[in-house]
Amino acid sequence: MTNRMLAAAIALLAMIPSRAIADECAATHSIFAPLPDACLAPIDTDRPHQTDTPHVVPAGHTQVESALAAAQLGGAVGAPPGARAPHLLLFENAYKFGLVSDVDLQLIVKHAEYSFASDRLAPPGPLVVRAKFAVVHEDGAIPAITIVPAFFAPASRAQPTRGGLIVFWGWELPWDFELEMNAGALASTSPKPPVAIVLAAALTRHVAPRLRMFADVYATGYDVQLGTGLLFALARDVQLDAGTYVGVNGDVAAVTPFVGISARR
């Protein structure tokens, strides 16, 4: 066997395990047959953007995204001076479960809220239950598209019940940019308004090998906020974040600095 033939045979043998891994990654997986560890990309999260990603949690894996602490400062935009006491939000978490390929289930809840005006903790909630159904994978100019039915269960009489459908989509852009957008509608038991239109967009850029920064705008009915912050990949399955939201209109805080962490297993 010549050296050229030997080199070709070695190259062919090397391709066999790589092709097997690629086939396994492309197969359908579930909680009973999780996506293999070798197929996992770096963790991809909804937070800290208010604009959510169209990407779902890998099948058979669990992901927790936590706003460890967020301080609502300045009261709601437009509120009278007497109603502008700060609030401290603790552990506003999203628990996500990859059910099958392209489908995940999410439970989102605020565990604690402390009001400095009343010197007391509010009950946990509301509870948001939603699912992501990835219906289109990104392919060139065609964006990734995900359909998301969502239900908001109130924790008190002051919170409305809401439910509806939102569409998430996104593109990987040149120069390490990523664009994500959301649009949908939420019906509500509150008359202000009875149907809230959801519109949002976020632009994220890799500024270093493990560091990204983002800016976004998010509107739900009359509530409008801007956001900006940093995301740092501590490891493939762990991400830290920090930043702030700025209220523009409606029942949202004037300024909300936050820190958070996300992990996947």
C-alpha positions in Angstrom: 0.0 0.0 0.0 1.4 3.3 -1.0 1.7 6.2 1.4 -1.1 8.0 -0.5 -3.4 5.0 -0.2 -2.6 4.7 3.5 -3.3 8.3 4.2 -6.6 8.0 2.4 -7.6 5.0 4.4 -6.7 6.7 7.7 -8.8 9.8 6.7 -11.7 7.6 5.8 -11.6 5.8 9.1 -11.4 9.1 11.0 -14.6 10.3 9.2 -16.7 7.3 10.5 -17.0 8.4 14.1 -17.5 12.0 13.2 -20.3 11.1 10.8 -21.9 8.8 13.5 -21.9 11.7 16.0 -23.4 14.1 13.4 -26.2 11.6 12.7 -26.8 11.1 16.4 -27.0 14.9 16.9 -29.5 15.3 14.1 -31.8 12.5 15.4 -34.9 13.1 17.4 -34.4 13.1 21.2 -36.5 13.3 24.3 -36.5 13.2 28.1 -36.1 9.5 27.7 -33.3 9.8 25.2 -31.5 13.1 25.9 -29.4 14.9 23.3 -25.8 13.6 23.9 -23.4 15.8 25.7 -21.1 15.9 22.6 -23.9 17.6 20.7 -24.5 20.4 23.1 -23.8 24.0 22.0 -23.0 26.7 24.6 -26.0 27.6 26.8 -28.5 29.9 25.1 -30.9 31.8 27.4 -33.9 34.1 27.3 -32.5 36.3 30.0 -31.3 38.9 30.6 -33.0 40.2 27.4 -36.6 41.0 27.9 -36.8 40.0 24.2 -36.7 36.2 24.2 -34.7 33.8 22.0 -36.4 31.5 19.5 -34.0 28.7 20.5 -35.3 25.9 22.8 -33.6 23.9 25.6 -32.0 20.7 24.2 -34.2 17.6 24.6 -33.7 15.8 27.8 -31.9 18.7 29.5 -33.0 21.1 32.2 -32.1 24.8 32.4 -32.6 27.3 35.2 -32.3 31.0 34.5 -32.4 33.2 37.6 -32.5 36.9 38.2 -30.8 36.6 41.5 -31.6 40.2 42.5 -33.2 43.2 40.8 -33.9 46.6 42.4 -36.9 48.5 41.1 -36.0 52.2 41.7 -37.9 55.4 41.2 -41.4 53.7 41.3 -43.5 53.2 38.2 -43.0 55.6 35.4 -45.5 58.5 35.9 -46.5 57.4 39.5 -47.0 60.2 42.1 -44.0 60.8 44.4 -45.7 59.0 47.3 -45.8 55.8 45.3 -42.2 55.6 44.3 -40.7 53.5 47.1 -38.2 51.0 45.8 -38.8 47.3 45.5 -36.3 44.4 45.7 -37.0 41.4 43.6 -35.3 38.1 44.5 -35.0 34.9 42.5 -37.3 35.6 39.6 -36.6 32.2 38.0 -37.4 30.4 34.8 -37.4 26.6 35.0 -37.1 25.0 31.6 -37.4 21.4 30.5 -36.4 20.1 27.0 -39.3 17.6 26.4 -38.5 16.5 22.8 -36.4 17.9 20.0 -37.7 21.5 19.2 -40.1 21.6 22.2 -39.6 22.8 25.7 -41.8 23.6 28.7 -41.2 26.6 30.9 -42.3 27.6 34.4 -41.5 31.2 35.3 -42.1 32.6 38.8 -40.9 35.5 41.0 -40.2 34.0 44.3 -40.0 37.1 46.5 -40.6 40.8 46.3 -39.8 43.2 49.2 -41.4 46.7 49.4 -39.4 49.2 51.4 -42.6 51.3 51.8 -44.6 48.6 53.5 -41.6 46.7 54.9 -43.1 43.4 53.9 -42.7 40.6 51.4 -45.3 40.1 48.7 -46.4 36.6 47.9 -44.6 34.7 45.1 -46.0 35.0 41.6 -47.4 35.4 39.1 -46.7 32.0 37.6 -46.1 32.0 33.9 -46.6 28.6 32.1 -45.5 28.5 28.5 -44.0 26.2 25.8 -41.8 26.8 22.9 -42.4 25.0 19.6 -39.5 25.6 17.1 -41.2 25.4 13.7 -38.4 26.8 11.5 -34.6 26.5 11.9 -32.4 29.3 10.7 -31.1 28.9 7.2 -29.4 31.9 5.7 -31.8 34.8 5.4 -34.6 32.5 6.8 -34.8 33.2 10.6 -35.3 30.7 13.4 -39.0 30.8 14.3 -40.7 29.6 17.5 -44.4 29.7 18.4 -45.0 30.3 22.2 -48.4 29.8 23.9 -48.3 31.4 27.3 -50.6 31.7 30.4 -50.0 34.0 33.4 -51.6 32.8 36.6 -52.0 35.7 39.2 -50.7 35.4 42.8 -53.1 38.1 44.1 -56.2 40.0 43.1 -54.1 42.9 42.1 -52.6 40.8 39.3 -54.6 40.1 36.1 -54.9 36.7 34.5 -53.4 36.8 31.0 -52.9 34.4 28.2 -52.1 34.4 24.5 -49.7 33.5 21.7 -46.3 35.1 20.9 -43.9 34.4 18.0 -40.1 34.6 18.6 -37.7 34.8 15.7 -34.0 35.5 15.3 -31.0 35.7 12.9 -27.2 35.3 13.3 -25.8 38.4 11.6 -22.4 39.3 10.3 -19.7 40.8 12.5 -20.8 38.7 15.5 -24.2 40.3 15.9 -27.5 38.5 16.7 -31.0 40.0 16.2 -34.0 38.6 18.0 -37.6 39.8 17.8 -40.9 39.0 19.5 -44.5 39.8 18.5 -47.9 38.6 19.7 -51.0 39.4 21.8 -52.0 38.6 25.4 -55.7 38.7 26.4 -56.2 40.0 30.0 -58.8 40.2 32.7 -57.6 43.8 33.2 -59.3 46.5 31.2 -56.1 48.4 30.9 -55.9 47.1 28.2 -58.0 43.9 27.7 -55.7 42.8 24.9 -52.0 43.8 25.1 -49.9 43.7 22.0 -46.3 42.4 22.6 -43.5 43.9 20.5 -39.8 43.5 21.2 -36.4 43.5 19.6 -32.9 42.8 20.9 -29.5 43.2 19.3 -26.6 41.2 20.9 -22.9 41.3 19.9 -19.9 39.1 20.9 -17.3 41.6 22.1 -14.9 39.0 23.5 -14.6 35.2 23.3 -16.9 34.7 26.3 -18.5 38.1 26.6 -21.5 39.5 24.9 -23.5 42.8 25.3 -27.0 43.6 24.3 -29.5 46.4 24.0 -33.3 45.8 23.6 -36.7 47.4 23.7 -39.8 45.6 25.0 -43.4 46.7 25.0 -46.5 44.9 26.4 -49.5 47.1 25.8 -48.8 50.5 27.5 -45.7 49.2 29.4 -42.5 50.0 27.6 -38.9 49.4 28.8 -35.4 49.6 27.3 -32.7 47.3 28.5 -28.9 46.8 28.2 -26.4 44.6 29.9 -23.6 42.0 29.6 -23.6 38.2 29.4 -20.5 36.2 30.4 -20.0 32.5 29.7 -18.4 31.2 32.8 -18.5 27.7 31.2 -20.4 25.9 28.4 -23.4 25.4 30.7 -23.1 28.4 33.0 -23.7 32.1 32.2 -23.6 35.2 34.4 -25.3 38.4 33.5 -25.8 42.0 34.7 -27.4 45.2 33.5 -30.4 47.5 33.8 -33.8 48.1 32.4 -35.1 51.7 32.0 -38.9 52.4 32.1 -40.3 54.5 29.3 -44.0 54.3 29.8 -46.7 52.5 31.8 -46.6 50.5 35.0 -42.9 49.7 35.0 -40.1 50.9 37.2 -38.0 53.9 36.2 -34.7 52.0 36.6 -34.2 48.3 37.4 -30.5 47.2 37.8 -30.1 43.4 38.0 -27.7 40.5 38.3 -28.4 36.9 37.3 -27.1 33.4 36.6 -28.2 30.6 34.2 -27.2 27.0 34.3 -28.0 23.9 32.3 -27.6 20.1 33.0 
